[in-house]
Amino acid sequence: PFVKPYRVYCDMETDNGGWT
């Protein structure tokens, strides 16, 4: 899941893809 860096770290922060 390293297609988009922002998506990766954001997904880890919210564990639900906060930005996606």
C-alpha distance matrix in Angstrom:
0.0 3.8 5.7 7.7 8.9 10.9 8.5 6.6 10.2 11.6 9.6 10.9 14.2 15.0 12.8 13.1 11.5 14.8 14.4 12.9
3.8 0.0 3.8 5.5 6.1 9.1 8.0 6.2 9.4 11.5 10.8 11.8 14.8 16.2 14.7 15.2 13.0 15.7 14.7 13.8
5.7 3.8 0.0 3.8 6.6 9.1 7.9 7.9 11.3 12.5 12.1 14.0 16.6 17.5 16.3 16.0 13.2 15.7 14.0 12.6
7.7 5.5 3.8 0.0 3.8 5.6 5.2 6.3 9.0 9.9 10.5 12.6 14.4 15.5 15.2 14.8 11.6 13.3 11.2 10.6
8.9 6.1 6.6 3.8 0.0 3.8 5.4 5.0 6.5 8.4 9.8 10.9 12.5 14.4 14.5 15.0 12.0 13.2 11.5 12.0
10.9 9.1 9.1 5.6 3.8 0.0 3.8 5.4 5.6 5.9 8.3 10.0 10.6 12.1 13.0 13.1 9.8 10.2 8.2 9.6
8.5 8.0 7.9 5.2 5.4 3.8 0.0 3.8 5.8 5.1 5.8 8.5 9.8 10.4 10.5 10.1 6.8 8.3 6.8 6.9
6.6 6.2 7.9 6.3 5.0 5.4 3.8 0.0 3.8 5.4 5.2 6.4 8.8 10.3 9.7 10.5 8.1 10.2 9.9 10.1
10.2 9.4 11.3 9.0 6.5 5.6 5.8 3.8 0.0 3.8 5.4 5.1 6.2 8.8 9.2 10.9 8.9 9.8 9.9 11.4
11.6 11.5 12.5 9.9 8.4 5.9 5.1 5.4 3.8 0.0 3.8 5.3 5.0 6.2 7.6 8.3 6.0 6.1 6.6 8.5
9.6 10.8 12.1 10.5 9.8 8.3 5.8 5.2 5.4 3.8 0.0 3.8 5.5 5.5 4.8 5.6 4.1 6.3 7.8 8.3
10.9 11.8 14.0 12.6 10.9 10.0 8.5 6.4 5.1 5.3 3.8 0.0 3.8 5.6 4.8 7.7 7.6 9.1 11.0 12.0
14.2 14.8 16.6 14.4 12.5 10.6 9.8 8.8 6.2 5.0 5.5 3.8 0.0 3.8 5.7 8.2 8.1 7.9 10.2 12.2
15.0 16.2 17.5 15.5 14.4 12.1 10.4 10.3 8.8 6.2 5.5 5.6 3.8 0.0 3.8 5.2 6.1 5.6 9.0 10.6
12.8 14.7 16.3 15.2 14.5 13.0 10.5 9.7 9.2 7.6 4.8 4.8 5.7 3.8 0.0 3.8 6.0 7.6 10.7 11.1
13.1 15.2 16.0 14.8 15.0 13.1 10.1 10.5 10.9 8.3 5.6 7.7 8.2 5.2 3.8 0.0 3.8 5.8 8.9 8.4
11.5 13.0 13.2 11.6 12.0 9.8 6.8 8.1 8.9 6.0 4.1 7.6 8.1 6.1 6.0 3.8 0.0 3.8 5.5 5.1
14.8 15.7 15.7 13.3 13.2 10.2 8.3 10.2 9.8 6.1 6.3 9.1 7.9 5.6 7.6 5.8 3.8 0.0 3.8 5.6
14.4 14.7 14.0 11.2 11.5 8.2 6.8 9.9 9.9 6.6 7.8 11.0 10.2 9.0 10.7 8.9 5.5 3.8 0.0 3.8
12.9 13.8 12.6 10.6 12.0 9.6 6.9 10.1 11.4 8.5 8.3 12.0 12.2 10.6 11.1 8.4 5.1 5.6 3.8 0.0
